[in-house]
C-alpha cells in the first residue's frame, strides 16, 4: 500500500513537471503570436496582397511581389530538392546498405546542422560569383540545400516503416524491384513522406540569411529567374530595420502572414501524421 502511494506521488510530480514544461513552451509562443497579431492585423488589407511597396516617403503599398517571389523560390527549391531527397532515401532503403550509405547519412546529418547563412555563402560562391549577379536561381539552390537533408532523412525513416512482407509479395508476383519501390513501397509511405516534405517547406519558407547572399531582394516585379527576386522574409527584414514607420507597418503585416502560413503548414503536417497512424 505504501509502495502504491509512493508511485502515485512520483506520477503526480512527473505530471506536474511535464505540464509546467509544456506551459513554459506555450507562453513565449502565445506572447509572440499575440504581439504579431496585434501589430500586423491592423495593417492587413487588400492592397497588401495586390500592390508592391511604394517608394520612400509614400504611404500604402503592399508585398505582392514578395508573396509571389517566395512562392517562386519555394517552388524552384522543391523542384530541385524534393527529387534528390526522395530518390536518395529510396537508394538508402532499397539499394544501399554499404559504406556509401553510411557516408550519405552522415553527410545529410552534417548538412542538416549547418547554419543557413553558411549555406547561403556556399551558394553565393558557386552560383552568384560565376553568374556575376544575384538571382532567383541562386536563392532556390540555397533553399534546396537546406531542404534536401530534411526530406532525405524523413523519407528514409518512413520507407523503413513499410513492412518487408509488402515488398516480398510484390516481388513474388514477378514485379521488378524498381516498380515495387514506386508502386508499393513509396505509395505505402506516401503520407509520411508528405509530412517530411511539408516540414522542409515550412523550414525554408522563413529563411532570410541564405537569400541575402543569393536572391538579394527586389522592390519591383522580377521577370527573369536570372535576376534578383523579392521574398517575404527579405522584405520583412529590410522594412523592419528601415527608419520609415509605414515600412514598419508592412513588416508587421508580412510577419503575420508568414506566421499564419507556417501555422497552416504545421496543421497540414499534423493531419498527414495522424492519417498515417
C-alpha positions as CSV (number, residue, x, y, z in Angstrom):
1,X,0.0,0.0,0.0
2,X,2.8,2.3,0.9
3,X,4.6,1.5,-2.4
4,X,1.4,2.4,-4.3
5,X,1.3,5.8,-2.6
6,X,4.9,6.4,-3.5
7,X,4.3,5.6,-7.1
8,X,1.2,7.8,-7.2
9,X,3.2,10.7,-5.7
10,X,6.0,10.2,-8.3
11,X,3.4,10.1,-11.1
12,X,1.8,13.3,-9.8
13,X,5.2,15.1,-9.5
14,X,6.3,14.0,-13.0
15,X,2.9,15.0,-14.5
16,X,3.2,18.4,-12.8
17,X,6.8,18.8,-14.2
18,X,5.7,17.8,-17.7
19,X,2.7,20.2,-17.6
20,X,5.0,23.0,-16.3
21,X,7.4,22.4,-19.2
22,X,4.6,22.5,-21.7
23,X,3.3,25.8,-20.3
24,X,6.8,27.2,-20.3
25,X,7.0,26.4,-24.1
26,X,3.5,27.7,-24.9
27,X,3.7,31.0,-23.0
28,X,6.5,32.5,-25.2
29,X,4.8,31.2,-28.3
30,X,1.5,32.8,-27.2
31,X,3.2,36.1,-26.4
32,X,4.9,36.2,-29.8
33,X,1.8,35.3,-31.7
34,X,-0.4,37.7,-29.9
35,X,2.0,40.6,-30.3
36,X,2.5,39.8,-34.1
37,X,-1.3,39.6,-34.5
38,X,-1.8,42.9,-32.6
39,X,0.8,44.8,-34.7
40,X,0.1,43.2,-38.0
41,X,-3.7,42.6,-38.2
42,X,-4.5,46.3,-38.4
43,X,-2.1,46.6,-41.4
44,X,-3.6,43.7,-43.4
45,X,-5.7,44.9,-46.4
46,X,-6.4,44.0,-50.0
47,X,-3.7,46.4,-51.0
48,X,-1.2,44.4,-49.1
49,X,-1.8,41.4,-51.3
50,X,-2.2,43.2,-54.6
51,X,0.4,46.0,-54.6
52,X,4.2,46.3,-54.5
53,X,5.9,48.6,-51.9
54,X,5.5,52.3,-52.5
55,X,8.6,54.5,-53.0
56,X,10.2,56.0,-49.9
57,X,8.1,58.7,-48.4
58,X,4.8,57.5,-49.9
59,X,2.2,55.7,-47.7
60,X,0.4,52.5,-48.7
61,X,1.6,49.7,-50.8
62,X,2.0,46.0,-50.1
63,X,4.1,42.9,-50.5
64,X,2.5,41.3,-53.6
65,X,5.9,40.9,-55.2
66,X,7.4,39.4,-52.0
67,X,4.5,36.9,-51.7
68,X,4.9,35.8,-55.4
69,X,8.6,35.8,-55.1
70,X,8.5,33.5,-52.0
71,X,6.2,31.2,-53.9
72,X,8.6,31.0,-56.9
73,X,11.6,30.4,-54.7
74,X,9.8,27.6,-52.7
75,X,8.6,26.0,-56.0
76,X,12.0,26.1,-57.6
77,X,13.7,24.8,-54.4
78,X,11.2,22.0,-54.2
79,X,11.7,21.1,-57.8
80,X,15.5,20.8,-57.1
81,X,15.4,19.4,-53.5
82,X,12.5,17.0,-53.4
83,X,13.6,14.6,-56.2
84,X,17.1,14.5,-54.7
85,X,15.9,13.9,-51.2
86,X,13.3,11.3,-52.1
87,X,15.4,9.4,-54.6
88,X,18.3,9.5,-52.1
89,X,16.0,8.0,-49.4
90,X,14.9,5.3,-51.8
91,X,18.5,4.4,-52.6
92,X,19.4,4.2,-48.9
93,X,16.5,1.9,-48.0
94,X,16.1,-0.2,-51.1
95,X,19.5,-0.4,-52.7
96,X,22.0,0.8,-50.1
97,X,23.5,-0.9,-47.1
98,X,27.2,-0.5,-47.7
99,X,29.8,2.1,-46.7
100,X,28.4,4.6,-49.2
101,X,25.1,4.6,-47.4
102,X,26.7,5.5,-44.1
103,X,28.6,8.3,-45.8
104,X,25.4,9.7,-47.3
105,X,23.6,9.6,-43.9
106,X,26.5,11.2,-42.2
107,X,26.7,13.9,-44.9
108,X,22.9,14.6,-44.6
109,X,23.1,14.9,-40.9
110,X,26.0,17.3,-41.1
111,X,24.3,19.4,-43.8
112,X,21.2,19.5,-41.7
113,X,23.1,21.0,-38.8
114,X,25.0,23.7,-40.9
115,X,23.7,27.2,-40.2
116,X,21.6,28.5,-43.1
117,X,23.8,31.6,-43.5
118,X,26.7,29.2,-44.4
119,X,24.5,27.6,-47.0
120,X,23.9,31.0,-48.5
121,X,27.6,31.7,-48.6
122,X,28.3,28.4,-50.4
123,X,25.5,29.2,-53.0
124,X,27.0,32.7,-53.4
125,X,30.4,31.2,-54.2
126,X,29.1,28.5,-56.5
127,X,26.4,30.4,-58.4
128,X,26.3,34.1,-57.8
129,X,30.0,34.7,-58.4
130,X,30.2,32.7,-61.7
131,X,27.0,34.3,-62.9
132,X,28.2,37.7,-61.8
133,X,24.9,38.6,-60.3
134,X,22.3,37.8,-57.7
135,X,19.3,35.7,-58.9
136,X,16.2,33.7,-58.1
137,X,18.1,30.6,-59.3
138,X,20.8,31.1,-56.7
139,X,18.2,31.6,-54.0
140,X,16.4,28.5,-55.0
141,X,19.6,26.4,-54.9
142,X,20.4,27.7,-51.4
143,X,17.0,26.8,-50.1
144,X,17.2,23.4,-51.9
145,X,20.4,22.7,-50.0
146,X,18.5,23.2,-46.7
147,X,15.6,21.1,-47.9
148,X,17.5,18.0,-49.2
149,X,18.7,16.6,-45.9
150,X,15.4,17.1,-44.2
151,X,13.5,15.3,-46.9
152,X,16.1,12.6,-47.3
153,X,16.2,11.6,-43.6
154,X,12.5,11.9,-43.1
155,X,11.6,9.9,-46.2
156,X,14.2,7.3,-45.3
157,X,12.6,6.7,-41.9
158,X,9.1,6.4,-43.4
159,X,10.3,4.0,-46.1
160,X,11.9,1.8,-43.4
161,X,8.5,1.5,-41.6
162,X,6.9,-0.2,-44.7
163,X,6.7,-3.9,-43.9
164,X,9.0,-6.2,-45.9
165,X,6.1,-8.5,-46.5
166,X,4.6,-6.0,-48.9
167,X,7.9,-5.9,-50.9
168,X,8.2,-9.6,-50.9
169,X,4.6,-10.1,-52.0
170,X,5.1,-7.8,-55.0
171,X,8.5,-9.3,-55.9
172,X,6.9,-12.8,-55.7
173,X,4.4,-11.8,-58.3
174,X,7.2,-11.0,-60.7
175,X,7.1,-7.2,-60.3
176,X,10.6,-5.7,-60.9
177,X,12.3,-4.1,-57.9
178,X,12.1,-0.6,-59.3
179,X,8.4,-0.8,-59.9
180,X,7.8,-2.4,-56.5
181,X,9.7,0.5,-55.0
182,X,7.5,3.2,-56.7
183,X,4.2,1.4,-56.8
184,X,4.2,-0.4,-53.4
185,X,6.9,0.9,-51.0
186,X,6.7,4.6,-51.8
187,X,3.0,4.6,-52.2
188,X,2.6,2.9,-48.7
189,X,4.8,5.6,-47.2
190,X,3.4,8.5,-49.2
191,X,1.7,10.2,-46.3
192,X,4.8,10.0,-44.1
193,X,6.9,11.3,-47.0
194,X,4.4,14.2,-47.5
195,X,4.8,15.1,-43.8
196,X,8.6,15.4,-44.3
197,X,8.0,17.5,-47.5
198,X,5.8,19.9,-45.6
199,X,8.3,20.2,-42.8
200,X,11.0,21.0,-45.3
201,X,8.8,23.7,-46.9
202,X,8.0,25.2,-43.6
203,X,11.7,25.3,-42.8
204,X,12.7,27.2,-45.9
205,X,9.7,29.5,-46.1
206,X,11.0,31.7,-43.4
207,X,14.7,31.6,-44.2
208,X,16.3,35.1,-44.7
209,X,20.1,34.7,-44.3
210,X,20.7,32.5,-47.4
211,X,18.6,34.8,-49.5
212,X,20.7,37.8,-48.5
213,X,23.6,36.2,-50.3
214,X,21.7,34.9,-53.3
215,X,18.3,36.4,-54.2
216,X,19.2,39.8,-52.7
217,X,15.6,41.1,-53.0
218,X,13.8,43.4,-55.3
219,X,11.3,46.2,-54.7
220,X,9.7,45.6,-58.1
221,X,8.4,42.6,-60.0
222,X,11.0,40.1,-61.3
223,X,10.7,39.0,-64.8
224,X,13.6,36.6,-65.1
225,X,15.0,33.9,-62.9
226,X,18.5,35.2,-63.5
227,X,17.9,38.5,-61.8
228,X,17.2,39.4,-58.1
229,X,13.8,38.5,-56.8
230,X,11.7,39.7,-53.9
231,X,10.8,37.4,-51.0
232,X,8.7,37.9,-47.9
233,X,11.5,37.2,-45.3
234,X,13.8,39.6,-47.1
235,X,11.2,42.3,-47.3
236,X,10.3,41.9,-43.6
237,X,14.0,42.2,-42.7
238,X,14.6,45.2,-44.8
239,X,11.4,47.0,-43.7
240,X,12.0,46.2,-40.1
241,X,15.4,47.9,-40.0
242,X,14.3,50.9,-42.1
243,X,13.6,54.3,-40.4
244,X,10.1,54.6,-42.0
245,X,7.0,54.0,-40.0
246,X,5.0,52.9,-43.0
247,X,7.5,50.2,-43.8
248,X,7.4,49.0,-40.2
249,X,3.7,48.6,-40.6
250,X,4.3,46.4,-43.7
251,X,6.9,44.4,-41.9
252,X,4.4,43.5,-39.1
253,X,1.8,42.6,-41.7
254,X,4.2,40.5,-43.6
255,X,5.3,38.8,-40.3
256,X,1.7,37.9,-39.5
257,X,1.1,36.5,-43.0
258,X,4.3,34.4,-42.8
259,X,3.4,33.1,-39.3
260,X,-0.1,32.1,-40.5
261,X,1.5,30.3,-43.5
262,X,3.8,28.4,-41.1
263,X,0.8,27.6,-38.9
264,X,-1.1,26.3,-41.8
265,X,1.8,24.1,-42.9
266,X,2.1,22.8,-39.3
267,X,-1.6,21.9,-39.2
268,X,-1.2,20.1,-42.6
269,X,1.8,18.2,-41.2
270,X,-0.2,17.1,-38.2
271,X,-3.1,16.0,-40.4
272,X,-0.9,13.8,-42.6
273,X,0.8,12.4,-39.4
274,X,-2.5,11.3,-37.9
275,X,-3.7,9.9,-41.2
276,X,-0.6,7.8,-41.4
277,X,-1.2,6.4,-38.0
